[in-house]
Amino acid sequence: MASSERSALLTYRLCGASGEEERGRERGRAVATGTAPRKLPTFLGVVVPTLLSMFSVVLFLRLGFVVGHAGLYQALAMFAVAYFIIGMTVLSVCAIATNGALDAGGAYYMISRALGPEFGGSIGIMFFLANVCGSALYVLGLVEALVDSFGIPLVGTGIHVLPQSYWYELLYGTVLLALCLLVCLVGASIYAKATFLIFLIVAGVLGTILVSFFAVRPLGVPIHVPHLNGSSTENGNFTGFSLATLQDNLGGGYGVDYTTGQRMSFSSVFAVMFNGCTGIMAGSNMSGDLKRPSYSIPRGTISAVLFTYLVYNLLAFLMCATCNRILLQKDYGFLRDISIFPPLVTVGIYAATLSAAMSNLIGASRILYALARDDLFGRALALAKKTSANGNPVMAVILSWLVVQLVLFSGKLNTIAGVVTTFFLLVYATVNLACLALEWASAPNFRYPLAQGREAVPICWIVTHPSIHLCFCCPCVSLPAALPSFIQVRKYLLMLDVRKDHVKFWRPQMLLMVQNPRGSARLIDFVNDLKKSGLYVLGHVELQDLGEGFHCPYPWDDATAQLLAGHSKGNVCILGKSVAPWAWLGGMRPNTLVLGFYDDAAPQDGLAQHPAFTSTREEIPLGFPPLRAPAAPKLLSAREYVGIVADALKMLRNVLLARQLESLDKAQELRRAASPPPAIHVWPVNLLRPDSARYADTCSLFLLQMACVLNMTRAWRRTRLRLFLCVEAGTMPHAQEEKLRQLLKDLRIQAQIQLVPWDAVARPAGATEEEEEETMNFPANTTQVSDEYVCAANRLILEQGPAPVVRFLYLPRPPADTSLYPLYLHQLELLTRGLGPTVLVHGVSAVTSTQL
């Protein structure tokens, strides 16, 4: 869905569309765009495919192989390493999946949208091949199970039910793969229903296996071991629970794999074992078919991973305590031999491996379809774009099937296990890299999945943050420490092209105009918290003739300026006589202008008490001139001040007006042990325009974004956003609150919503309908809005206690008539009088995105 369409949808939601109307619109868009409606819930779409992909070949056919060669200690270590890797990846997937709307393509879609199509395309091909090889691996595992069951000769005849040879096994795999193809061609819904039935069977088999370890008495198991020169028979033993058996299986005992003739080692056994962990992407691969992918993928994937980890560790212990090493190493299907009901285990093995093969095949087809739809490879993948009437990418399924068929020529499961493991490890690394890149880029629209009521994602940023750093701390050590040269910096700055900017990567590029840093120290620090790793420029305009005797009265190049700039991470720009000669390099240009408020308050010298100076041991001389005396005339008139605001908006720059920020003691306010915690009050509605009740226009969304950016800053994370929803009598306040809550959820902003009745404020007392209608017309209503109304709005804001640390208010656009500028400024002064630290915000650019 395009960003403009999504924005229109958010506005539509907030302006009164019912849930049924909205669903009808979404169905209409699906029909118009030729895409299939999303059908699958969390359990069927994520939990079941993930469990079946992880409970397949390794659980039923290779878990004994792993424990028999590695021993219990090393097997548990392998599980710990493997699940640490996939645990980090799952957290990264959840962080990305909850950060915007997902479409078909799963991990490829996440990576390509996070790191760009060029990088995502190469990773997408690798992920496609990983799923293709994984599908072939499961098919070969199913062939192995079939041959073990039906490949032995019939008693007294010498006839094999299923003849054994390389070509016969290739034929069996081809037939089974064709069955998978038929199911996948029907569509994801039929696949989900089929996998649910298989899931019930596998769950029953798993329960039977667990019971068998306790119920079956000790027995001997004859094992037919094939060799290059024929076969031999060895005897394995199921001893029941035995301390001697457990002690024998604690250490490693690597031997020869009878299917390949190669001696096993820790790395080769780990490569086989890790294939049981590669199913974590099965749910995200179905992102295009899920009802709510951002909701389902985190919950379903985490639940499945935790469950499989417990089961693997439990079964490893039970096997080591009951089965001798010969049985574990030489009989891959021994679970069937020791079961209380062997036929059920056989059916479970068949069902699980077949389901995993289908899961990887359908996942590969979705990735191929997403690659084709993005046109990354031109005509090479044009055929994969074709879909059926219900939106199923049938040609992508067929092409994936052909590639899987080619991989089947490898012949043996253990042969391609290492290849599959390598592919998936690389994919997991890139998923973590994508999350790390988003976190390091500090884009305001990338937010951690914080809790939001009943829709809370069970992930904490405290866990996610070190996870994504830990995965890539080692490669970062090897990066060159040399600073780039001037030429390199200039080159990359010029490469920044604002025409290629995307709203999801928007960040504030701040230009703070200061008259004297002595009176703006806390404002400088506050804007530094708002910049979100963006450009930060401290600007000053000196109104003098640039003659021979000109000199700058502000020593920006001395130690004081260096310390100030270093503390605030801001650049210093000394401008000329006017704003006209501003010039910027490449895409490094401010998009947001910040001004102090124009009032009669006496300037306060906060520089000497600023932490940048009080924390240093030796006294640093403050070279800035003294503050303006209260009785001294101002350098700008009220009309000139408002003219700067109007000109900035005409130049499509966002504007922030900061009032009483010098009274904000951030350290004291944010560190106080108070209940409730300190708050940031947000009023994203034009209080000078009573008819305006929309919370989804560009300016309101920009205001919400700036408040959220401040809340994301390390020093402000203890604060809570409180969003005020103004409601009138005769409306449906709870419906409006629910729509606003949905908007916040789509924008991934955590805030408490508070309803505020404002009938008495919105409609001046005693006004007739004609006068009321005239008052609603803006900007002409600048002369109509009375001081009484503005003071009532001011009182309404003050009544919403307790007092916050800072308030964000909607800044109305200045009137077109320049003669009304003083009146406009007077109304702003009345509106913000006595509110404490307040930021008036007017945004002109789209800065929020619900797309990944």
Protein Blocks (a to p, Z undefined) as FASTA:
>chain_A
ZZklmmmmmmmmmnopafklmmmmmmmmmmmnopacdfbdfklmmmmmmmmmmmmmkmmm
mmmmmmmmnommlmmmmmmmmmmmmmmmmmmmmmmmmnoccdehijmmmmmmmnojklmm
mmmmmmmmmmmmmmmmmmmmmmmmmmmmmmpccehklpafbacdfklmmmmmmmmmmmmm
mmmmnomklmmmmmmmmmmmmmmmmmmmmmmmmmpccdddddddddfklcaddddddebj
afklmmmmmpgcddddfklopacdfklmmmmmmmmmmmmmmmmmmmmmpfblmlmmmmmm
mmmmmmmmmmmmmmmmmmmmmpcfklmmmmmklmmmmpcblmlmmmmmmmmmmmmmmmmm
mmmmmmmmmmmmnomnojmlmmmmpccfkopafklmmmmmmmmmmmmmnopaklmmmmmm
mmmmmmmmmmmmmmmmmmmnopaklccdddehjllccbdfklmmmmmmmmmmmmmmmpcf
bdcdfklmmmmmmmpcfklpcfklgccddddddfblklmmmmmmmmmmmnnopacddddd
ddddfdfklccfbdfkbmklmmmmmmnopacddddfbmklpccehjlccfbdcdddddfb
dcddfklmpmklmmpmbdcddfbdcdddfklccfbdfklmmmmmmmmmmnopacdddehk
lmpcfklmmmpccdddddddddfbcfklmklccfkbfklmmmmmmmmmmmmpmklmmpcc
dddddddehiafklmmmmmmmmmmmnopacddddddfklmmpcghiafklmmmmmpcfkl
mmmmcfklmmmmmmmmmmmccddfbdcdddddddfblklmmmmmmmmmmmmgonlpaddd
ddfbdfbdfbZZ
